[in-house]
Amino acid sequence: MENLDIIILTIIVSLLFLVFIIATYQELTSAKLTKTKFGKETGPRAAMIEFIGKIFTGENIETTEKEKLIELMKKSLKDLEKDTE
């Protein structure tokens, strides 16, 4: 009976894991049935991607300015890589 606390904890964790699996399965099946449509993304990441897209599709932006912007993005990405190291 020394391991009673370990047995009880194992049973509780197993039950919670089983509930998690069942809930995940139900959510996935309900998502397939409703065919949820997602709206337009918002936030800083979506704004940055939209801005980059406008750089390459914008006809009123000169190619030299596009090249400058690309160089600035490369520098900022390199700085981010240095910060993560």
Backbone as CSV, one residue per row, in Angstrom:
resi,resn,N_x,N_y,N_z,CA_x,CA_y,CA_z,C_x,C_y,C_z
1,MET,0.807,-1.206,0.000,0.000,0.000,0.000,0.847,1.265,0.000
2,GLU,2.146,1.108,-0.118,3.009,2.278,-0.148,2.802,3.083,-1.421
3,ASN,2.433,2.434,-2.487,2.297,3.090,-3.781,0.862,3.504,-4.087
4,LEU,0.023,3.610,-3.105,-1.374,3.959,-3.332,-1.510,5.349,-3.944
5,ASP,-0.697,6.295,-3.497,-0.777,7.649,-4.046,-0.358,7.681,-5.516
6,ILE,0.611,6.874,-5.904,1.042,6.813,-7.301,-0.047,6.180,-8.163
7,ILE,-0.704,5.153,-7.643,-1.789,4.491,-8.375,-2.953,5.444,-8.585
8,ILE,-3.319,6.188,-7.558,-4.425,7.147,-7.667,-4.073,8.248,-8.660
9,LEU,-2.873,8.764,-8.585,-2.453,9.807,-9.522,-2.453,9.290,-10.964
10,THR,-2.001,8.063,-11.158,-1.990,7.465,-12.494,-3.400,7.309,-13.032
11,ILE,-4.323,6.903,-12.218,-5.727,6.748,-12.635,-6.312,8.100,-13.019
12,ILE,-6.044,9.132,-12.217,-6.574,10.471,-12.503,-6.006,11.004,-13.820
13,VAL,-4.703,10.870,-14.000,-4.069,11.354,-15.227,-4.593,10.586,-16.437
14,SER,-4.774,9.289,-16.301,-5.295,8.479,-17.400,-6.712,8.901,-17.771
15,LEU,-7.539,9.147,-16.782,-8.905,9.594,-17.047,-8.935,10.959,-17.726
16,LEU,-8.097,11.865,-17.268,-8.046,13.188,-17.895,-7.555,13.104,-19.330
17,PHE,-6.592,12.233,-19.587,-6.103,12.039,-20.949,-7.192,11.456,-21.833
18,LEU,-7.972,10.530,-21.321,-9.087,9.949,-22.066,-10.146,11.012,-22.376
19,VAL,-10.442,11.863,-21.406,-11.399,12.959,-21.638,-10.872,13.913,-22.704
20,PHE,-9.588,14.195,-22.669,-8.981,15.070,-23.678,-9.116,14.472,-25.076
21,ILE,-8.853,13.180,-25.207,-8.963,12.529,-26.516,-10.396,12.568,-27.020
22,ILE,-11.357,12.284,-26.160,-12.760,12.299,-26.563,-13.196,13.703,-26.963
23,ALA,-12.818,14.699,-26.192,-13.199,16.076,-26.510,-12.571,16.534,-27.821
24,THR,-11.322,16.171,-28.056,-10.658,16.533,-29.308,-11.347,15.881,-30.490
25,TYR,-11.697,14.617,-30.366,-12.398,13.913,-31.443,-13.743,14.572,-31.740
26,GLN,-14.488,14.931,-30.701,-15.787,15.575,-30.905,-15.642,16.924,-31.602
27,GLU,-14.639,17.698,-31.223,-14.431,18.994,-31.860,-14.056,18.840,-33.330
28,LEU,-13.210,17.872,-33.627,-12.809,17.666,-35.019,-13.973,17.194,-35.870
29,THR,-14.816,16.327,-35.346,-15.967,15.875,-36.128,-16.987,16.984,-36.294
30,SER,-17.178,17.822,-35.286,-18.129,18.929,-35.435,-17.587,19.988,-36.390
31,ALA,-16.276,20.166,-36.454,-15.687,21.123,-37.393,-15.871,20.635,-38.823
32,LYS,-15.802,19.327,-39.044,-16.024,18.789,-40.379,-17.478,18.954,-40.799
33,LEU,-18.391,18.818,-39.866,-19.803,18.909,-40.194,-20.237,20.349,-40.472
34,THR,-19.702,21.307,-39.725,-20.142,22.692,-39.891,-19.425,23.406,-41.020
35,LYS,-18.257,22.903,-41.434,-17.456,23.516,-42.497,-17.271,25.010,-42.223
36,THR,-16.615,25.300,-41.134,-16.393,26.660,-40.680,-15.587,27.447,-41.702
37,LYS,-16.062,28.652,-42.002,-15.347,29.546,-42.901,-14.643,30.597,-42.049
38,PHE,-13.385,30.793,-42.351,-12.602,31.736,-41.575,-12.556,33.078,-42.294
39,GLY,-12.542,34.160,-41.515,-12.509,35.498,-42.079,-11.090,35.959,-42.352
40,LYS,-10.990,37.227,-42.672,-9.690,37.812,-42.970,-8.867,37.904,-41.690
41,GLU,-7.594,37.583,-41.819,-6.707,37.657,-40.660,-6.462,39.110,-40.269
42,THR,-6.283,39.334,-38.978,-5.961,40.660,-38.471,-4.763,40.539,-37.544
43,GLY,-4.181,41.668,-37.252,-3.057,41.673,-36.337,-1.776,42.110,-37.017
44,PRO,-0.706,42.228,-36.238,0.556,42.731,-36.795,1.178,41.802,-37.832
45,ARG,1.066,40.490,-37.633,1.643,39.560,-38.594,0.931,39.662,-39.935
46,ALA,-0.393,39.729,-39.910,-1.160,39.837,-41.149,-0.879,41.167,-41.844
47,ALA,-0.700,42.243,-41.070,-0.398,43.545,-41.669,0.977,43.536,-42.321
48,MET,1.942,42.865,-41.697,3.277,42.790,-42.274,3.258,42.002,-43.584
49,ILE,2.550,40.881,-43.608,2.475,40.074,-44.823,1.769,40.838,-45.932
50,GLU,0.733,41.568,-45.591,0.027,42.379,-46.589,0.941,43.480,-47.126
51,PHE,1.722,44.095,-46.248,2.651,45.142,-46.673,3.703,44.592,-47.626
52,ILE,4.263,43.429,-47.292,5.269,42.820,-48.160,4.655,42.466,-49.508
53,GLY,3.437,41.987,-49.488,2.758,41.686,-50.742,2.555,42.922,-51.597
54,LYS,2.242,44.056,-50.959,2.059,45.303,-51.702,3.369,45.802,-52.301
55,ILE,4.481,45.498,-51.638,5.778,45.916,-52.172,6.007,45.287,-53.542
56,PHE,5.709,44.016,-53.657,6.005,43.318,-54.900,4.924,43.478,-55.961
57,THR,3.712,43.821,-55.557,2.654,43.998,-56.548,2.395,45.468,-56.865
58,GLY,2.926,46.364,-56.055,2.690,47.790,-56.272,3.390,48.300,-57.513
59,GLU,2.621,48.833,-58.438,3.199,49.347,-59.672,3.770,50.749,-59.498
60,ASN,3.291,51.469,-58.499,3.753,52.835,-58.302,5.052,52.905,-57.492
61,ILE,5.548,51.785,-57.030,6.806,51.764,-56.290,7.927,51.430,-57.273
62,GLU,8.977,52.231,-57.238,10.097,52.003,-58.148,10.906,50.793,-57.703
63,THR,11.614,50.202,-58.663,12.394,48.996,-58.349,13.530,49.290,-57.385
64,THR,14.096,50.490,-57.451,15.176,50.818,-56.507,14.642,50.880,-55.081
65,GLU,13.440,51.413,-54.915,12.843,51.459,-53.580,12.500,50.058,-53.094
66,LYS,12.059,49.204,-54.021,11.780,47.821,-53.641,13.050,47.142,-53.140
67,GLU,14.159,47.375,-53.850,15.420,46.759,-53.445,15.869,47.279,-52.086
68,LYS,15.675,48.580,-51.826,16.028,49.144,-50.525,15.198,48.508,-49.414
69,LEU,13.904,48.340,-49.675,13.035,47.741,-48.665,13.421,46.292,-48.400
70,ILE,13.782,45.575,-49.449,14.202,44.187,-49.275,15.469,44.114,-48.440
71,GLU,16.410,45.017,-48.689,17.648,45.042,-47.896,17.359,45.355,-46.436
72,LEU,16.419,46.280,-46.191,16.059,46.597,-44.809,15.433,45.393,-44.114
73,MET,14.589,44.667,-44.840,13.973,43.480,-44.247,15.026,42.426,-43.944
74,LYS,15.999,42.263,-44.849,17.058,41.284,-44.612,17.868,41.652,-43.382
75,LYS,18.182,42.958,-43.223,18.935,43.392,-42.045,18.161,43.138,-40.767
76,SER,16.859,43.439,-40.776,16.065,43.227,-39.568,15.927,41.744,-39.258
77,LEU,15.844,40.898,-40.292,15.790,39.457,-40.043,17.104,38.949,-39.464
78,LYS,18.214,39.489,-39.955,19.511,39.089,-39.403,19.629,39.510,-37.950
79,ASP,19.111,40.710,-37.630,19.132,41.166,-36.241,18.285,40.253,-35.354
80,LEU,17.142,39.822,-35.878,16.304,38.932,-35.102,16.990,37.592,-34.869
81,GLU,17.703,37.103,-35.872,18.422,35.842,-35.717,19.523,35.980,-34.680
82,LYS,20.199,37.134,-34.652,21.244,37.353,-33.642,20.659,37.400,-32.249
83,ASP,19.466,38.008,-32.116,18.835,38.108,-30.798,18.404,36.753,-30.274
84,THR,18.008,35.851,-31.163,17.550,34.543,-30.696,18.680,33.606,-30.335
85,GLU,19.885,33.898,-30.793,21.015,33.014,-30.486,21.527,33.212,-29.103
